Amino acid sequence: MRVTAYVLVADPNFLSESLRSYYHHVDRIVLSYDKTSVSWTGTAIPVQECLDVIETVDTNNKCVHAPGSYARLDHDPLDNDTHQRQQALDLASEGADWVLQLDTDEVMLDPEQFFRSLHRAESLGASAMDYPSRWLYAQVGPGRFLEASTRFGRPAASFPGPLAIRAGTQLVQARQAEVPLYRVDLRPWNTDPHHNHGSTVHEVISPESAVLHYSWVRDHATIRRKFGWSGHAQDYSQPVVYQRWARRQRRPRQSVLTSPLRRSEWYRLVTVPEGVGK
Amino acid sequence: MSLAKLSVTVIVVARNYHGDLLACLKHLKDLDTKPAEVLIVGAQWDDPAVQTARQQFPEFHFLPDEPAEGASNPSHDLGVAASAGDVVVFIDDTSRAEPSWLNELMMPYEDESVAGVSGRVANGIPGEATNGISEIGCLLPNGNLTDNFGADPGRPIEVDHVPSTNVSFRRTALESIGGIRRIGYPGRGGRELTDAALRLRAKGGRLIFQPAAVVEAPAAGRTDEKNRMSYRFCYTERRDHVMVLLRALGWRDPLTYRFLWTTVREQPNHVRKFVQSLGRTHPDGSRRRLRERLAAPEPLTWIPVELSGLAAGFPAAFAARRNDLIGAGQANSGAPP
């Protein structure tokens, strides 16, 4: 089975850890970026800084540069997201059976398990693999994070889209595609509160084998910038979103203890071992 | 062992749908590649269709039906015992095989690690070829077994269990698990094959679903659809599901207990249906008739049916496993099972 990957080059945070976690398991990595270093919403993004980081990781010359014009400001940011991903996916599909589509802040904790699941998905005839991400909300101390959970603090998966997809697939929105899915989860029943209660789970893995998504783990200045360039900028740029994030980061225990009282946005405190992805 | 050296026995399991047997046998006679032998088991000899079939197809062997005792269903095991092929293929009398069917079904056996191969069962239901492509014959972590054997994934894939028709096993693989069980699944046919498939998988055997090996089985679709609406069907489905998991995987395997929890988690759906049917009007604003309102509690009646089916699965599995052990003991001592 030939596996390639594509990455959207825009955010240097956790980029090195993310790439290193699957670098030795793929044949080629397509680097997709805007050649003018402008984001989907028109803000500046540190593309060159990212490329410098990638150069240090790419010891076997697997990375292929694919610059393009993706700052189409007359389009919705999510449409731009889908457009750029589709272009990158088409390039990565050449000579491949499967293409990984991890964001640069998503780190595989257990690549062996990930690729075992991918082989199982292949043998069952699936065309995409939903693999659980543990969504980290904020860093509250050295190695300590607030992580999205169930209402009562059990591990919860999040599925931003298939993390592996069959080569040549047509994307519908961002990473999503309407193809037969192989779904891996943290329990035999769906753990993602945003997904249907009865979603089929094909395989169960432990939280230690999931993908860590350092989604909002940034310093204050970076998180404000990220909210500006994200595909979800319209929602995230509301002042209350940042204020809530800053307050919860300041008072993590309170955020955890009050979780059962909220209708959504439940968190637990977790320790992530040093050196993940290195 | 090369494919050319494998001899094939096709076993037709007669479920006595009048008139279907003749059509099934005619399709078997027209196959591109002829099997070494065709056996027909389970047929009621006094049925005029069976008498006609015996006259029209003298080259096929009709085995006298063995009277079923209690919960026994001996047809599959009888067929295997009377057959000589390296590969035994099961097909029921509602199935019509395409001319290339047997060739396609045998193709995966080139790989010696393959213990069994099943094919596609086209029931003639709209959309069946595309529905559930990633959920064909799966044993899910929540204990559910998925079917979707009418789906066409476009290439051979691995599965955990098999349909009730259009299934084949390597004889040596069946012998390694002690054959197909005769006793214990009084509900709808085919659980014996699921049981055998799960035991083979538990021993590390590979089962392949070959979508190019197609049989059409329109009658099976009609009958299932009618039966699925009955309390009896629902009860036996739950009971037999618990039984097949416990017998094939053992008491310590968590899948049976997960299946219990899965079923319990599904019960609020009945309550939700009941609540939705309480109002004076339908969601589209039209007025609900008195008869409909009086029938509103009907969804709640499925809850005791499903849960009692689950509960009944445990003593039934206990008794069946005891019989399995006695049977295994007799087999080891040389006594007849």
Interface residues (C-beta under 8 A of the other chain):
Chain A: A121 S123 L124 G125 A126 S127 P180 L181 Y182 P188 W189 G198 T200 V201 H202 E203 V204
Chain B: I133 S134 E135 I136 C138 L140 P141 N142 G143 T146 P153 G154 R155 I157 E158 V159 R258 T262 R265 E266
